[in-house]
Amino acid sequence: MEDEEFLARTKEKIERLAGREIELTVDQESENPVALDITAPVPRVVLAASVLEYPGLVRMAVEYVVACIRKERALEPLEFQLLLRRN
């Protein structure tokens, strides 16, 4: 599957599970696997380019982002890292 198709499907999945529209971008230089700006009118999800190499990491990011959007709370990088270590 091409990266663009993968990102489109990931965006659709987040929107379906969160029940609202999002903006999804990829950051080629980010060290954090995922970031979320919940303060924007349309929540902005940023995935590091490295996550495209690891579908399991994307799955975890999607679950965590959806939970944060539903609760309307910020995504804490340290909390996400702890979640990854437990799984």
Biopython code that builds the backbone (N, CA, C, O; Angstrom):
import numpy as np
from Bio.PDB.StructureBuilder import StructureBuilder

atoms = [
    (1, "MET", "N", (0.846, -1.173, 0.000)),
    (1, "MET", "CA", (0.000, 0.000, 0.000)),
    (1, "MET", "C", (0.896, 1.242, 0.000)),
    (1, "MET", "O", (1.893, 1.296, 0.720)),
    (2, "GLU", "N", (0.541, 2.211, -0.792)),
    (2, "GLU", "CA", (1.293, 3.456, -0.874)),
    (2, "GLU", "C", (1.084, 4.290, 0.384)),
    (2, "GLU", "O", (0.059, 4.173, 1.056)),
    (3, "ASP", "N", (2.072, 5.138, 0.697)),
    (3, "ASP", "CA", (1.990, 5.978, 1.892)),
    (3, "ASP", "C", (0.752, 6.871, 1.889)),
    (3, "ASP", "O", (0.090, 7.010, 2.918)),
    (4, "GLU", "N", (0.435, 7.475, 0.752)),
    (4, "GLU", "CA", (-0.717, 8.382, 0.680)),
    (4, "GLU", "C", (-2.023, 7.637, 0.968)),
    (4, "GLU", "O", (-2.891, 8.147, 1.676)),
    (5, "GLU", "N", (-2.153, 6.446, 0.423)),
    (5, "GLU", "CA", (-3.352, 5.642, 0.676)),
    (5, "GLU", "C", (-3.419, 5.232, 2.146)),
    (5, "GLU", "O", (-4.483, 5.263, 2.764)),
    (6, "PHE", "N", (-2.275, 4.849, 2.691)),
    (6, "PHE", "CA", (-2.202, 4.459, 4.100)),
    (6, "PHE", "C", (-2.620, 5.625, 4.998)),
    (6, "PHE", "O", (-3.378, 5.438, 5.950)),
    (7, "LEU", "N", (-2.128, 6.822, 4.693)),
    (7, "LEU", "CA", (-2.479, 8.003, 5.484)),
    (7, "LEU", "C", (-3.963, 8.344, 5.342)),
    (7, "LEU", "O", (-4.609, 8.720, 6.321)),
    (8, "ALA", "N", (-4.497, 8.216, 4.148)),
    (8, "ALA", "CA", (-5.920, 8.491, 3.940)),
    (8, "ALA", "C", (-6.780, 7.524, 4.749)),
    (8, "ALA", "O", (-7.772, 7.930, 5.354)),
    (9, "ARG", "N", (-6.407, 6.265, 4.763)),
    (9, "ARG", "CA", (-7.158, 5.269, 5.540)),
    (9, "ARG", "C", (-7.023, 5.521, 7.037)),
    (9, "ARG", "O", (-7.981, 5.358, 7.793)),
    (10, "THR", "N", (-5.822, 5.920, 7.459)),
    (10, "THR", "CA", (-5.594, 6.224, 8.872)),
    (10, "THR", "C", (-6.449, 7.412, 9.290)),
    (10, "THR", "O", (-7.070, 7.382, 10.353)),
    (11, "LYS", "N", (-6.488, 8.453, 8.473)),
    (11, "LYS", "CA", (-7.302, 9.635, 8.748)),
    (11, "LYS", "C", (-8.774, 9.259, 8.841)),
    (11, "LYS", "O", (-9.462, 9.681, 9.770)),
    (12, "GLU", "N", (-9.258, 8.476, 7.898)),
    (12, "GLU", "CA", (-10.655, 8.035, 7.911)),
    (12, "GLU", "C", (-10.969, 7.257, 9.184)),
    (12, "GLU", "O", (-12.032, 7.434, 9.779)),
    (13, "LYS", "N", (-10.053, 6.407, 9.593)),
    (13, "LYS", "CA", (-10.280, 5.593, 10.791)),
    (13, "LYS", "C", (-10.356, 6.467, 12.035)),
    (13, "LYS", "O", (-11.239, 6.280, 12.871)),
    (14, "ILE", "N", (-9.432, 7.423, 12.163)),
    (14, "ILE", "CA", (-9.457, 8.316, 13.323)),
    (14, "ILE", "C", (-10.760, 9.108, 13.346)),
    (14, "ILE", "O", (-11.395, 9.231, 14.394)),
    (15, "GLU", "N", (-11.157, 9.642, 12.205)),
    (15, "GLU", "CA", (-12.385, 10.431, 12.142)),
    (15, "GLU", "C", (-13.613, 9.589, 12.486)),
    (15, "GLU", "O", (-14.511, 10.053, 13.189)),
    (16, "ARG", "N", (-13.649, 8.373, 11.999)),
    (16, "ARG", "CA", (-14.782, 7.490, 12.276)),
    (16, "ARG", "C", (-14.854, 7.151, 13.767)),
    (16, "ARG", "O", (-15.929, 7.196, 14.365)),
    (17, "LEU", "N", (-13.717, 6.816, 14.359)),
    (17, "LEU", "CA", (-13.701, 6.428, 15.769)),
    (17, "LEU", "C", (-13.891, 7.614, 16.714)),
    (17, "LEU", "O", (-14.516, 7.481, 17.766)),
    (18, "ALA", "N", (-13.345, 8.780, 16.332)),
    (18, "ALA", "CA", (-13.450, 9.961, 17.191)),
    (18, "ALA", "C", (-14.777, 10.692, 16.989)),
    (18, "ALA", "O", (-15.212, 11.449, 17.856)),
    (19, "GLY", "N", (-15.413, 10.462, 15.847)),
    (19, "GLY", "CA", (-16.680, 11.103, 15.583)),
    (19, "GLY", "C", (-16.571, 12.556, 15.169)),
    (19, "GLY", "O", (-17.532, 13.315, 15.289)),
    (20, "ARG", "N", (-15.392, 12.949, 14.677)),
    (20, "ARG", "CA", (-15.221, 14.313, 14.196)),
    (20, "ARG", "C", (-14.078, 14.391, 13.195)),
    (20, "ARG", "O", (-13.226, 13.506, 13.122)),
    (21, "GLU", "N", (-14.083, 15.469, 12.430)),
    (21, "GLU", "CA", (-13.062, 15.672, 11.409)),
    (21, "GLU", "C", (-11.724, 16.024, 12.059)),
    (21, "GLU", "O", (-11.679, 16.680, 13.100)),
    (22, "ILE", "N", (-10.635, 15.578, 11.425)),
    (22, "ILE", "CA", (-9.284, 15.910, 11.884)),
    (22, "ILE", "C", (-8.444, 16.345, 10.690)),
    (22, "ILE", "O", (-8.821, 16.150, 9.534)),
    (23, "GLU", "N", (-7.310, 16.931, 10.999)),
    (23, "GLU", "CA", (-6.289, 17.214, 9.999)),
    (23, "GLU", "C", (-5.114, 16.295, 10.321)),
    (23, "GLU", "O", (-4.620, 16.297, 11.448)),
    (24, "LEU", "N", (-4.671, 15.523, 9.358)),
    (24, "LEU", "CA", (-3.569, 14.577, 9.562)),
    (24, "LEU", "C", (-2.400, 14.974, 8.677)),
    (24, "LEU", "O", (-2.544, 15.132, 7.465)),
    (25, "THR", "N", (-1.233, 15.132, 9.305)),
    (25, "THR", "CA", (-0.019, 15.459, 8.559)),
    (25, "THR", "C", (1.116, 14.558, 9.009)),
    (25, "THR", "O", (1.061, 13.931, 10.067)),
    (26, "VAL", "N", (2.143, 14.512, 8.178)),
    (26, "VAL", "CA", (3.348, 13.747, 8.502)),
    (26, "VAL", "C", (4.496, 14.729, 8.623)),
    (26, "VAL", "O", (4.688, 15.585, 7.761)),
    (27, "ASP", "N", (5.256, 14.599, 9.700)),
    (27, "ASP", "CA", (6.425, 15.453, 9.935)),
    (27, "ASP", "C", (7.674, 14.620, 9.688)),
    (27, "ASP", "O", (7.918, 13.634, 10.383)),
    (28, "GLN", "N", (8.452, 15.012, 8.713)),
    (28, "GLN", "CA", (9.653, 14.264, 8.337)),
    (28, "GLN", "C", (10.754, 14.362, 9.379)),
    (28, "GLN", "O", (11.656, 13.525, 9.386)),
    (29, "GLU", "N", (10.710, 15.361, 10.265)),
    (29, "GLU", "CA", (11.804, 15.596, 11.202)),
    (29, "GLU", "C", (11.450, 15.356, 12.661)),
    (29, "GLU", "O", (12.318, 15.460, 13.528)),
    (30, "SER", "N", (10.208, 15.041, 12.948)),
    (30, "SER", "CA", (9.767, 14.883, 14.334)),
    (30, "SER", "C", (10.386, 13.658, 14.992)),
    (30, "SER", "O", (10.520, 12.596, 14.383)),
    (31, "GLU", "N", (10.759, 13.840, 16.259)),
    (31, "GLU", "CA", (11.264, 12.720, 17.044)),
    (31, "GLU", "C", (10.139, 12.021, 17.792)),
    (31, "GLU", "O", (10.250, 10.842, 18.127)),
    (32, "ASN", "N", (9.044, 12.755, 18.056)),
    (32, "ASN", "CA", (7.881, 12.158, 18.706)),
    (32, "ASN", "C", (7.066, 11.404, 17.672)),
    (32, "ASN", "O", (6.800, 11.935, 16.593)),
    (33, "PRO", "N", (6.665, 10.180, 17.978)),
    (33, "PRO", "CA", (5.907, 9.403, 16.995)),
    (33, "PRO", "C", (4.561, 10.026, 16.650)),
    (33, "PRO", "O", (4.078, 9.879, 15.527)),
    (34, "VAL", "N", (3.950, 10.723, 17.611)),
    (34, "VAL", "CA", (2.631, 11.306, 17.377)),
    (34, "VAL", "C", (2.471, 12.570, 18.222)),
    (34, "VAL", "O", (2.964, 12.656, 19.347)),
    (35, "ALA", "N", (1.773, 13.538, 17.650)),
    (35, "ALA", "CA", (1.437, 14.770, 18.372)),
    (35, "ALA", "C", (0.006, 15.136, 18.022)),
    (35, "ALA", "O", (-0.497, 14.787, 16.954)),
    (36, "LEU", "N", (-0.643, 15.847, 18.941)),
    (36, "LEU", "CA", (-2.034, 16.228, 18.754)),
    (36, "LEU", "C", (-2.230, 17.651, 19.240)),
    (36, "LEU", "O", (-1.856, 17.987, 20.363)),
    (37, "ASP", "N", (-2.819, 18.493, 18.391)),
    (37, "ASP", "CA", (-3.202, 19.846, 18.784)),
    (37, "ASP", "C", (-4.709, 19.855, 18.912)),
    (37, "ASP", "O", (-5.422, 19.991, 17.918)),
    (38, "ILE", "N", (-5.190, 19.713, 20.120)),
    (38, "ILE", "CA", (-6.624, 19.632, 20.375)),
    (38, "ILE", "C", (-7.256, 21.017, 20.458)),
    (38, "ILE", "O", (-8.481, 21.138, 20.431)),
    (39, "THR", "N", (-6.428, 22.077, 20.561)),
    (39, "THR", "CA", (-6.952, 23.434, 20.703)),
    (39, "THR", "C", (-7.413, 24.033, 19.379)),
    (39, "THR", "O", (-8.156, 25.015, 19.370)),
    (40, "ALA", "N", (-6.988, 23.461, 18.280)),
    (40, "ALA", "CA", (-7.395, 23.962, 16.964)),
    (40, "ALA", "C", (-8.876, 23.654, 16.724)),
    (40, "ALA", "O", (-9.398, 22.690, 17.284)),
    (41, "PRO", "N", (-9.559, 24.452, 15.903)),
    (41, "PRO", "CA", (-10.974, 24.164, 15.598)),
    (41, "PRO", "C", (-11.163, 22.750, 15.040)),
    (41, "PRO", "O", (-12.142, 22.074, 15.354)),
    (42, "VAL", "N", (-10.220, 22.319, 14.214)),
    (42, "VAL", "CA", (-10.188, 20.944, 13.718)),
    (42, "VAL", "C", (-8.929, 20.329, 14.316)),
    (42, "VAL", "O", (-7.824, 20.767, 13.996)),
    (43, "PRO", "N", (-9.072, 19.313, 15.184)),
    (43, "PRO", "CA", (-7.879, 18.731, 15.808)),
    (43, "PRO", "C", (-6.824, 18.354, 14.766)),
    (43, "PRO", "O", (-7.139, 17.790, 13.718)),
    (44, "ARG", "N", (-5.577, 18.674, 15.075)),
    (44, "ARG", "CA", (-4.471, 18.410, 14.153)),
    (44, "ARG", "C", (-3.616, 17.282, 14.713)),
    (44, "ARG", "O", (-3.061, 17.397, 15.806)),
    (45, "VAL", "N", (-3.512, 16.195, 13.962)),
    (45, "VAL", "CA", (-2.714, 15.035, 14.338)),
    (45, "VAL", "C", (-1.462, 15.028, 13.462)),
    (45, "VAL", "O", (-1.548, 15.106, 12.236)),
    (46, "VAL", "N", (-0.307, 14.935, 14.103)),
    (46, "VAL", "CA", (0.961, 14.902, 13.381)),
    (46, "VAL", "C", (1.653, 13.579, 13.692)),
    (46, "VAL", "O", (1.916, 13.256, 14.850)),
    (47, "LEU", "N", (1.939, 12.828, 12.647)),
    (47, "LEU", "CA", (2.670, 11.571, 12.793)),
    (47, "LEU", "C", (4.087, 11.764, 12.284)),
    (47, "LEU", "O", (4.303, 12.411, 11.260)),
    (48, "ALA", "N", (5.043, 11.208, 12.995)),
    (48, "ALA", "CA", (6.424, 11.229, 12.509)),
    (48, "ALA", "C", (6.521, 10.302, 11.302)),
    (48, "ALA", "O", (5.827, 9.288, 11.232)),
    (49, "ALA", "N", (7.373, 10.650, 10.367)),
    (49, "ALA", "CA", (7.526, 9.842, 9.154)),
    (49, "ALA", "C", (7.925, 8.409, 9.482)),
    (49, "ALA", "O", (7.596, 7.486, 8.737)),
    (50, "SER", "N", (8.620, 8.221, 10.572)),
    (50, "SER", "CA", (9.080, 6.880, 10.946)),
    (50, "SER", "C", (7.926, 5.924, 11.247)),
    (50, "SER", "O", (8.088, 4.710, 11.120)),
    (51, "VAL", "N", (6.778, 6.443, 11.639)),
    (51, "VAL", "CA", (5.663, 5.542, 11.954)),
    (51, "VAL", "C", (5.134, 4.829, 10.724)),
    (51, "VAL", "O", (4.485, 3.790, 10.838)),
    (52, "LEU", "N", (5.405, 5.376, 9.552)),
    (52, "LEU", "CA", (4.947, 4.717, 8.329)),
    (52, "LEU", "C", (5.639, 3.377, 8.115)),
    (52, "LEU", "O", (5.159, 2.533, 7.358)),
    (53, "GLU", "N", (6.763, 3.190, 8.786)),
    (53, "GLU", "CA", (7.498, 1.933, 8.669)),
    (53, "GLU", "C", (6.984, 0.872, 9.628)),
    (53, "GLU", "O", (7.294, -0.308, 9.466)),
    (54, "TYR", "N", (6.197, 1.276, 10.633)),
    (54, "TYR", "CA", (5.761, 0.356, 11.674)),
    (54, "TYR", "C", (4.242, 0.442, 11.860)),
    (54, "TYR", "O", (3.765, 1.268, 12.639)),
    (55, "PRO", "N", (3.482, -0.394, 11.161)),
    (55, "PRO", "CA", (2.017, -0.346, 11.269)),
    (55, "PRO", "C", (1.511, -0.515, 12.700)),
    (55, "PRO", "O", (0.483, 0.061, 13.057)),
    (56, "GLY", "N", (2.200, -1.283, 13.513)),
    (56, "GLY", "CA", (1.783, -1.469, 14.902)),
    (56, "GLY", "C", (1.848, -0.179, 15.686)),
    (56, "GLY", "O", (1.010, 0.070, 16.552)),
    (57, "LEU", "N", (2.830, 0.634, 15.392)),
    (57, "LEU", "CA", (2.965, 1.935, 16.043)),
    (57, "LEU", "C", (1.818, 2.854, 15.628)),
    (57, "LEU", "O", (1.289, 3.601, 16.450)),
    (58, "VAL", "N", (1.443, 2.799, 14.375)),
    (58, "VAL", "CA", (0.307, 3.599, 13.901)),
    (58, "VAL", "C", (-0.965, 3.155, 14.600)),
    (58, "VAL", "O", (-1.777, 3.994, 14.991)),
    (59, "ARG", "N", (-1.153, 1.866, 14.763)),
    (59, "ARG", "CA", (-2.354, 1.352, 15.446)),
    (59, "ARG", "C", (-2.442, 1.902, 16.866)),
    (59, "ARG", "O", (-3.507, 2.343, 17.300)),
    (60, "MET", "N", (-1.323, 1.877, 17.589)),
    (60, "MET", "CA", (-1.307, 2.411, 18.953)),
    (60, "MET", "C", (-1.555, 3.914, 18.951)),
    (60, "MET", "O", (-2.282, 4.421, 19.805)),
    (61, "ALA", "N", (-0.960, 4.629, 18.004)),
    (61, "ALA", "CA", (-1.146, 6.079, 17.909)),
    (61, "ALA", "C", (-2.613, 6.413, 17.644)),
    (61, "ALA", "O", (-3.157, 7.342, 18.240)),
    (62, "VAL", "N", (-3.250, 5.658, 16.754)),
    (62, "VAL", "CA", (-4.658, 5.895, 16.435)),
    (62, "VAL", "C", (-5.510, 5.724, 17.686)),
    (62, "VAL", "O", (-6.360, 6.567, 17.973)),
    (63, "GLU", "N", (-5.298, 4.661, 18.421)),
    (63, "GLU", "CA", (-6.082, 4.405, 19.626)),
    (63, "GLU", "C", (-5.911, 5.530, 20.642)),
    (63, "GLU", "O", (-6.884, 5.990, 21.239)),
    (64, "TYR", "N", (-4.687, 5.962, 20.830)),
    (64, "TYR", "CA", (-4.410, 6.990, 21.822)),
    (64, "TYR", "C", (-4.956, 8.343, 21.383)),
    (64, "TYR", "O", (-5.527, 9.069, 22.196)),
    (65, "VAL", "N", (-4.788, 8.690, 20.113)),
    (65, "VAL", "CA", (-5.303, 9.962, 19.590)),
    (65, "VAL", "C", (-6.819, 10.003, 19.704)),
    (65, "VAL", "O", (-7.381, 11.018, 20.116)),
    (66, "VAL", "N", (-7.478, 8.925, 19.349)),
    (66, "VAL", "CA", (-8.941, 8.871, 19.434)),
    (66, "VAL", "C", (-9.391, 9.081, 20.876)),
    (66, "VAL", "O", (-10.329, 9.839, 21.122)),
    (67, "ALA", "N", (-8.745, 8.428, 21.826)),
    (67, "ALA", "CA", (-9.109, 8.590, 23.234)),
    (67, "ALA", "C", (-8.922, 10.039, 23.681)),
    (67, "ALA", "O", (-9.762, 10.575, 24.404)),
    (68, "CYS", "N", (-7.834, 10.673, 23.260)),
    (68, "CYS", "CA", (-7.582, 12.064, 23.634)),
    (68, "CYS", "C", (-8.605, 13.002, 22.998)),
    (68, "CYS", "O", (-9.071, 13.933, 23.656)),
    (69, "ILE", "N", (-8.958, 12.780, 21.748)),
    (69, "ILE", "CA", (-9.955, 13.627, 21.077)),
    (69, "ILE", "C", (-11.311, 13.471, 21.755)),
    (69, "ILE", "O", (-12.000, 14.462, 21.994)),
    (70, "ARG", "N", (-11.693, 12.258, 22.063)),
    (70, "ARG", "CA", (-12.991, 12.027, 22.710)),
    (70, "ARG", "C", (-13.072, 12.722, 24.065)),
    (70, "ARG", "O", (-14.108, 13.279, 24.428)),
    (71, "LYS", "N", (-11.964, 12.684, 24.809)),
    (71, "LYS", "CA", (-11.933, 13.312, 26.139)),
    (71, "LYS", "C", (-11.557, 14.787, 26.066)),
    (71, "LYS", "O", (-11.553, 15.483, 27.082)),
    (72, "GLU", "N", (-11.240, 15.261, 24.861)),
    (72, "GLU", "CA", (-10.817, 16.638, 24.625)),
    (72, "GLU", "C", (-9.682, 17.038, 25.558)),
    (72, "GLU", "O", (-9.747, 18.045, 26.263)),
    (73, "ARG", "N", (-8.651, 16.219, 25.534)),
    (73, "ARG", "CA", (-7.478, 16.518, 26.355)),
    (73, "ARG", "C", (-6.216, 16.363, 25.524)),
    (73, "ARG", "O", (-6.196, 15.665, 24.510)),
    (74, "ALA", "N", (-5.183, 17.021, 25.971)),
    (74, "ALA", "CA", (-3.909, 17.011, 25.242)),
    (74, "ALA", "C", (-3.273, 15.628, 25.290)),
    (74, "ALA", "O", (-3.462, 14.862, 26.235)),
    (75, "LEU", "N", (-2.534, 15.344, 24.263)),
    (75, "LEU", "CA", (-1.776, 14.103, 24.183)),
    (75, "LEU", "C", (-0.411, 14.365, 24.803)),
    (75, "LEU", "O", (0.322, 15.236, 24.336)),
    (76, "GLU", "N", (-0.068, 13.637, 25.831)),
    (76, "GLU", "CA", (1.212, 13.806, 26.510)),
    (76, "GLU", "C", (2.217, 12.797, 25.955)),
    (76, "GLU", "O", (1.989, 11.590, 26.040)),
    (77, "PRO", "N", (3.327, 13.279, 25.388)),
    (77, "PRO", "CA", (4.317, 12.361, 24.792)),
    (77, "PRO", "C", (4.823, 11.296, 25.762)),
    (77, "PRO", "O", (4.979, 10.136, 25.380)),
    (78, "LEU", "N", (5.079, 11.677, 27.005)),
    (78, "LEU", "CA", (5.579, 10.705, 27.979)),
    (78, "LEU", "C", (4.535, 9.624, 28.239)),
    (78, "LEU", "O", (4.869, 8.444, 28.351)),
    (79, "GLU", "N", (3.282, 10.026, 28.334)),
    (79, "GLU", "CA", (2.211, 9.057, 28.563)),
    (79, "GLU", "C", (2.107, 8.076, 27.393)),
    (79, "GLU", "O", (1.906, 6.879, 27.599)),
    (80, "PHE", "N", (2.245, 8.585, 26.173)),
    (80, "PHE", "CA", (2.202, 7.720, 24.997)),
    (80, "PHE", "C", (3.382, 6.748, 25.009)),
    (80, "PHE", "O", (3.216, 5.573, 24.679)),
    (81, "GLN", "N", (4.550, 7.215, 25.378)),
    (81, "GLN", "CA", (5.722, 6.336, 25.451)),
    (81, "GLN", "C", (5.523, 5.238, 26.482)),
    (81, "GLN", "O", (5.918, 4.095, 26.252)),
    (82, "LEU", "N", (4.917, 5.567, 27.614)),
    (82, "LEU", "CA", (4.630, 4.549, 28.630)),
    (82, "LEU", "C", (3.633, 3.521, 28.103)),
    (82, "LEU", "O", (3.767, 2.326, 28.363)),
    (83, "LEU", "N", (2.637, 3.993, 27.366)),
    (83, "LEU", "CA", (1.665, 3.085, 26.761)),
    (83, "LEU", "C", (2.362, 2.111, 25.817)),
    (83, "LEU", "O", (2.061, 0.918, 25.818)),
    (84, "LEU", "N", (3.287, 2.618, 25.018)),
    (84, "LEU", "CA", (4.027, 1.764, 24.091)),
    (84, "LEU", "C", (4.859, 0.728, 24.830)),
    (84, "LEU", "O", (4.943, -0.422, 24.398)),
    (85, "ARG", "N", (5.456, 1.108, 25.904)),
    (85, "ARG", "CA", (6.310, 0.178, 26.672)),
    (85, "ARG", "C", (5.498, -0.946, 27.305)),
    (85, "ARG", "O", (5.993, -2.064, 27.453)),
    (86, "ARG", "N", (4.258, -0.655, 27.677)),
    (86, "ARG", "CA", (3.404, -1.684, 28.281)),
    (86, "ARG", "C", (2.939, -2.700, 27.262)),
    (86, "ARG", "O", (2.650, -3.846, 27.605)),
    (87, "ASN", "N", (2.865, -2.281, 26.006)),
    (87, "ASN", "CA", (2.370, -3.191, 24.971)),
    (87, "ASN", "C", (3.528, -3.742, 24.241)),
    (87, "ASN", "O", (3.355, -4.537, 23.318)),
]
sb = StructureBuilder()
sb.init_structure("model")
sb.init_model(0)
sb.init_chain("A")
sb.init_seg("    ")
for serial, (resi, resn, name, xyz) in enumerate(atoms, 1):
    if name == "N":
        sb.init_residue(resn, " ", resi, " ")
    sb.init_atom(name, np.array(xyz, "f"), 0.0, 1.0, " ", f" {name:<3s}", serial, name[0])
structure = sb.get_structure()
